[in-house]
């Protein structure tokens, strides 16, 4: 990313803050702009300074991390992107209720940390896009509506999925999904590194996703068109799509009309 993300580190253990700072040194776009050793300091810092990201410990002597965010939200102030860093996993539900980007367990694993930073960067880019979109939506709402025509509300599409595992729950941004595959027990979200199972039907998810980016090409597949590397006509009027993760996905003829409508954008 071209824009530096101002980052706040909050942990009552100096060694823990030092480790996060060392891991962030590999990501020049993440600038450590402040450090706090307890929840009271963190709340004051977040109320008086603009931070894009906060790496926040949960258990601290005065205010815990969840309480810090609850009090900040109660003031009506926008929350930064939040990554909880803790030795305890029982706070995961509360963390995700506060829309945390990620939940890292100590001791920190460098590969898992890098994955987390990738999510932070993705969410930051998404926030910027949504802010531009919100400005445009406000402009359109202020524009006079023709007589006799009812104003329309913008559609809110799903921008993330919750993946539930026995030991943790986490978000997968919709932008990170290369394609969705229906299985006998739900749907697999195929990303660059893994395939994450979610309990839902492909039809339900397809209805919630932005059709500007997600295209249903088969009763078992919805693809993210941003991640198409190449495609070609295949047997019996079908199409073969190669995705950025190296996987190939074949369409069915019953979805040809939607596929050809998509391809017309580039004609």
Buried (B, 14 or more C-beta within 10 A) or exposed (E): BEEEBBBBBBBBEEEBBEBBBEBBEEBEBBBBBBBBBBBBBBBEBBEEEEBBBBBBBBBBEEBBBBBBBBBBEEEEEEBBBBBBBBEEBEBBEBBBEBBBBBBBBBEBEEEEBEBBBBBBBBBBBBBEEEEEEEEEEEEEEEEEEEEEEEEEEEEEBEBBBEBEEEEBBBBBBBBBBBBBBBEEEBBBBBBBEEBBBBEBEBEEBBEBBBBEBBBBBBEBBBBBBEBBEEBEEEEEEBBBBBBEBEBEBBBBEEBBEBBEEBEEEEE
